[in-house]
Structures are given as structure tokens and as C-alpha cells.
Amino acid sequence: MSDDTNHRWLLAKRVVGVPDDSSWTYDEAPVGEPGEGELLVKVLEVSLDPAMRGWMNEGRSYAPPVGIGEVMRAYAGGRVVKSNDPRYEVGDHVTSLLGVQEYAVVSGDAVAKVDLDVAPLQVHLSTLGMPGMTAYFGLLEVGKPVAGNTVVVSAAAGAVGSVVCQIAKLKECRVVGIAGGPEKCAHLAEELGIDAAIDYKSEDVAAALQRECPNGIDVFFDNVGGEILDAALTALALHARIVLCGGISQYNATGPMRGPANYLALIVFRASMTGILVSEWFARWPEAAREMAGWIAAGKLRPREHIVDGLERFPEVLRMLYTGENHGKLLLRVAEA
């Protein structure tokens, strides 16, 4: 591909249900020139996250929707190829909202410089990036686990859930993960060392939670919503904390969103249910990254990425999030680091 041409994916329409190929336009445009205080970044790896589905919708949310005809918003990592900001040099590696494209012009104030000597770029987009920060602050600041607590995690083999499981084990909790399929459950139990894994595709989740959490759930970290959240509400411990991180079971719904039918359990167990946006803790990301990098170096925290090559494959790879095909953090590799 030419160095003066930028290939990119644009949102073609408002999406109903699962995004299909007609949701996007693949086009090319001249590579932009950075202005004062800006950088031109060659995108190397794009992070594919469930939150992207919400960014396609109109309506009030924590971030404005992606406009029709605009480059699809996405976190990504890349290499600086031109710099008009003295804080960054050509060759530096950065992460930011660079979009699903080959090149991005971005303000120097909007990027984070990352050190590839500490970890590969993909780890800075996974365990040391937004998913890891979501896990770290969501569990520790909202869930507030203490040693001996029972922590249950939905979508436990995913980018956020797998980190939550491992941090909860580091905090000496009993950890129960909910995931889809025997391979993912085996990974959780055998490789991440959690105490029990529940396969929602083959088990009655509510019954399994009663079995695996005989003293109730102290912290429920939810990435799924729907029936899984309802099942967890039937198995709470007194003063349980529910961390609402996501609701991937509802993102592509074409009818009314399903809310928690068993919400009165919050009264019975004097429990709390709190949403989390990781951007609230942005100022503290460096301290979290240092601690998690230390855990990785000590072998106490194991990153896991699922990398697929080819910018042109973006629509099909994004759909993997909603079918559960990915194992760990899903990344789209655009170019070699």
C-alpha cells in the first residue's frame, strides 16, 4: 500500500442488530499532514472492543456517536512518523483513539507514549491498556474486594474479565468465572488458576452459582447483562457489590433492552450496583500500569491477545466479539511494529 494513501473504514449507516458488511465503507484518502502540536501516526494495531457497538448508535451516552461517513472510532497503537509536538519524536510508539485506518493525525495531548521495552504494543492495548485499566479500577475501586471474598466474573475469558479474574486471585479471593464453551473454561481454570468456571452454554448458570458460591457472591463483575446478571442477583451475599462494566448480550438487540428482573435482590441483600467508565480514573492510569507491569514481569498476571492480520478484514473480525470466537483481547494488526 502506498505511503501517501490512507485506507480507512467509515461508518456507512446507523446499525440495527449485528453490524454487517453494509454497515461500512472502505475507502482511501490522502494521508493528512499534522498541524502545530499534532502528530502523524502510522497505525499498527487496532483494538476491537464491545463498546464500539454503542458508538455506532445515535442517542445520549458517555461519548458522542460516530457520524455517518466518519472513520470508525477505535483505540489503537501506532508509531509516530511526523511530529509537530516537541514531546514526541519520530519513532515513538503511542496509543490513542486513532480509528480504524492506516494513518491518523492526532493532537499530542490526546496520546499516551508507550515503552516497547516494558511490553509489546499489543500488551499496551490489552492488559496495560483500556481493558486492563477497566479491570483494575472497576474491581479495586468499585468492587472493593477483600481477602476471602467470592468474586464472580461474567465474560471471564474476555479482555477485561480475564484480567479481573487474575487480580481477584492476587487479592486472595475465591474467583468464579462464567464463560462460553469448554475451551474457555479450561483456560480459566488451568492457566489462570481460578477456583471454578461455569460454562453458560451447557449449564444452568443460576444453579451453578448456588453450587459454586455457597456463601453468596460478594463482588459480581458484569460484562454481559441480561440473563447472566439476573442469575447473579439470585445468589448475592449481604452487602454485595455489583460492578456494571458492560452488557454485551444486549448490544445487538433489535427489541427493547432487557433489564434486571431480579433487581429487588439489591434491597434484600442491601447490595449496590454501580456502573464504571474507566476514563474517570485516567489520571491514575500510570500508577496502575506500573503495578500491573510488575505483576506481568513476576509472572503473576498473564496477558492474552487474539490477533488477526489485515485492515481489510475489519467487519468480519469485529463480529467475532459478538459470537464469542475470540480468546482474550481481540486486535486487528494493520502493519508490523
Secondary structure, DSSP 8 states (H G I E B T S, - for coil): --TTEEEEEEE-S---SS--GGGEEEEEEE-----TTEEEEEEEEEE--THHHHHTS-SS-SS----TTSB---EEEEEEEEE-STT--TT-EEEEE--SBSEEEEEGGG-EEE-TTTS-HHHHTTTTSHHHHHHHHIIIIII---TT-EEEEESTTSHHHHHHHHHHHHTT-EEEEEESSHHHHHIIIIIS--SEEEETTTS-HHHHHHHH-TT-EEEEEESS-HHHHHHHHTTEEEEEEEEE---TTTTT-SS-----TTTTHHHHTT-EEEE--GGGGGGGHHHHHHHHHHHHHTTSS---EEEEE-GGGHHHHHHHHHHT---SEEEEE-S--
